[in-house]
Amino acid sequence: QMVWQNDPDKALVILKEANELASKTNQIKALINIKSLIGGIFGERLELEKSLKYVRESHLLANELGNKSLIAYSKYQIAGFFYNAWNGDSARFYFNDAFKLYKELDNENMINNTSHMLALIYWLWDHDLDKALDMFEKSYNYDGNYGTLANIGEIYVQKGEFNKGLENYNKVLKHFNSLDNKGGIAHM
């Protein structure tokens, strides 16, 4: 992950070599993760055809294994691809599938991550402020992320509930002030 963030070109070289080795040695679980990571890098670069190719290959392998956790993860990755491609309908479809599987698996962290992504879709694509607010609040209650709290404040403002919006903004601002986070303060 660190190489990916600092030097995606180097990460792609390493991952493609790992993909080749895992293919030769029939390491299916490794292939699923490697293909997903390669797809993620291409997705970040907005090389969407390449991204989709790898996340779909990862998904097919996960289905082949029948491992619910890996299937859920691959659906989450495909949803992320569609989100990056600004295709809200397909992103929602795959995030909902992943969400259902993560609930079956009782994977609270991924339930939260998926809830957050669904909240963004309900907000940005569907303009369903109540549904987005519900999902963001569940996400915030799980991880206490102040970016999520800022989103909650913005939704309240969009709903015309200015006092609730301001209340949430002030909580976020207080947090950023306590950290002397000038970027966060400026954003708020």
Legacy VTK file of the C-alpha trace (Angstrom):
# vtk DataFile Version 3.0
C-alpha trace
ASCII
DATASET POLYDATA
POINTS 188 float
0.000 0.000 0.000
2.818 2.433 0.854
4.573 1.821 -2.468
1.236 2.278 -4.243
0.702 5.718 -2.714
4.280 6.933 -3.135
5.183 5.350 -6.459
2.260 3.755 -8.314
4.449 2.961 -11.337
6.791 0.901 -9.178
3.819 -0.710 -7.442
2.380 -1.772 -10.809
5.671 -3.401 -11.823
5.839 -5.281 -8.509
2.166 -6.277 -8.612
2.328 -7.470 -12.216
5.326 -9.670 -11.317
3.432 -10.957 -8.284
0.389 -11.593 -10.494
2.504 -13.670 -12.869
4.048 -15.674 -10.027
0.697 -16.253 -8.295
-0.776 -17.393 -11.630
2.044 -19.880 -12.194
1.731 -21.296 -8.676
-2.101 -21.227 -8.686
-2.358 -19.019 -5.575
-5.982 -17.990 -6.068
-6.399 -15.889 -2.905
-3.212 -13.998 -3.698
-4.393 -13.444 -7.276
-7.671 -12.000 -6.027
-5.853 -9.445 -3.882
-3.193 -8.641 -6.470
-5.714 -8.117 -9.265
-7.809 -5.964 -6.968
-4.797 -3.790 -6.106
-3.807 -3.443 -9.756
-7.389 -2.487 -10.604
-7.322 0.059 -7.782
-4.177 1.723 -9.105
-5.629 1.944 -12.601
-8.845 3.291 -11.102
-6.975 6.037 -9.245
-5.349 6.971 -12.547
-8.766 6.937 -14.223
-7.570 4.245 -16.643
-11.013 2.802 -16.283
-10.943 -0.014 -18.859
-7.795 -1.467 -17.308
-9.229 -0.991 -13.832
-12.457 -2.795 -14.670
-10.565 -5.657 -16.329
-8.607 -6.398 -13.138
-11.421 -5.933 -10.626
-13.669 -8.193 -12.714
-10.942 -10.859 -12.891
-10.628 -10.605 -9.116
-14.395 -10.987 -8.732
-14.533 -14.034 -11.021
-11.792 -15.725 -8.989
-13.577 -14.919 -5.709
-16.787 -16.454 -7.071
-14.828 -19.493 -8.225
-13.538 -20.013 -4.686
-16.975 -19.412 -3.180
-15.474 -17.433 -0.311
-18.141 -14.911 0.828
-15.596 -12.532 2.322
-13.600 -12.380 -0.908
-16.779 -12.083 -2.965
-17.918 -9.164 -0.822
-14.508 -7.515 -1.177
-14.510 -7.977 -4.955
-18.013 -6.486 -5.197
-16.808 -3.542 -3.101
-13.889 -3.083 -5.522
-16.162 -3.208 -8.575
-18.444 -0.673 -6.894
-15.399 1.539 -6.323
-14.568 1.283 -10.002
-18.067 2.460 -10.968
-17.926 5.208 -8.341
-14.656 6.499 -9.845
-16.272 6.302 -13.298
-19.202 8.432 -12.011
-21.693 5.636 -12.655
-23.854 5.908 -9.549
-26.392 3.255 -10.528
-23.814 0.504 -11.012
-21.828 1.650 -7.962
-24.993 1.506 -5.824
-25.821 -1.978 -7.148
-22.412 -3.423 -6.214
-22.099 -1.521 -2.919
-25.545 -2.859 -1.909
-24.470 -6.410 -2.764
-21.238 -5.980 -0.795
-23.153 -4.413 2.109
-25.521 -7.418 2.328
-22.607 -9.859 2.333
-20.681 -7.870 4.940
-23.790 -7.876 7.144
-24.045 -11.668 6.761
-20.359 -11.921 7.666
-20.804 -9.443 10.545
-17.767 -7.465 9.312
-18.430 -4.176 11.113
-15.510 -2.291 9.581
-16.586 -3.051 6.031
-20.260 -2.498 6.882
-19.177 0.980 7.959
-17.018 1.613 4.883
-19.795 0.453 2.588
-22.389 2.515 4.481
-20.217 5.576 3.955
-19.938 4.949 0.220
-23.684 4.317 -0.090
-24.310 7.569 1.781
-22.232 9.410 -0.814
-24.252 7.822 -3.616
-27.587 8.652 -1.963
-26.360 12.219 -1.521
-24.493 12.972 -4.748
-26.409 10.896 -7.296
-29.844 10.314 -5.823
-30.185 13.586 -3.897
-31.936 11.550 -1.207
-30.800 13.626 1.751
-32.659 11.620 4.402
-31.213 8.308 3.268
-27.719 9.822 2.962
-28.021 11.383 6.411
-29.084 8.069 7.948
-26.113 6.229 6.410
-23.618 8.982 7.300
-24.866 9.036 10.902
-24.440 5.263 11.190
-20.957 5.583 9.740
-20.028 8.449 12.066
-21.355 6.577 15.110
-19.101 3.659 14.171
-15.812 5.442 13.502
-16.179 9.057 14.628
-14.672 10.367 11.392
-14.854 14.160 11.361
-15.044 14.299 7.564
-18.259 12.311 7.856
-19.512 14.731 10.497
-18.811 17.627 8.111
-20.883 15.809 5.457
-23.702 15.455 7.982
-23.522 19.200 8.641
-23.657 19.952 4.913
-26.705 17.735 4.441
-28.520 19.486 7.285
-27.758 22.826 5.609
-29.079 21.487 2.284
-32.236 20.358 4.089
-32.645 23.880 5.486
-31.908 22.773 9.048
-29.239 25.415 9.553
-28.879 25.101 13.345
-28.192 21.361 13.083
-25.756 22.012 10.244
-23.953 24.665 12.269
-23.862 22.397 15.324
-22.076 19.707 13.313
-19.725 22.195 11.633
-18.774 23.587 15.047
-17.943 20.100 16.360
-15.667 19.538 13.371
-14.069 22.963 13.732
-13.470 22.381 17.464
-11.769 19.077 16.628
-9.512 20.625 13.972
-8.661 23.506 16.331
-7.640 21.028 19.039
-5.215 19.435 16.557
-4.080 22.804 15.162
-5.006 21.363 11.768
-4.895 24.500 9.644
-6.100 22.711 6.507
-9.118 21.326 8.342
-9.830 24.690 9.942
-9.643 26.448 6.564
-11.916 23.848 4.995
-14.575 24.416 7.626
LINES 1 189
188 0 1 2 3 4 5 6 7 8 9 10 11 12 13 14 15 16 17 18 19 20 21 22 23 24 25 26 27 28 29 30 31 32 33 34 35 36 37 38 39 40 41 42 43 44 45 46 47 48 49 50 51 52 53 54 55 56 57 58 59 60 61 62 63 64 65 66 67 68 69 70 71 72 73 74 75 76 77 78 79 80 81 82 83 84 85 86 87 88 89 90 91 92 93 94 95 96 97 98 99 100 101 102 103 104 105 106 107 108 109 110 111 112 113 114 115 116 117 118 119 120 121 122 123 124 125 126 127 128 129 130 131 132 133 134 135 136 137 138 139 140 141 142 143 144 145 146 147 148 149 150 151 152 153 154 155 156 157 158 159 160 161 162 163 164 165 166 167 168 169 170 171 172 173 174 175 176 177 178 179 180 181 182 183 184 185 186 187
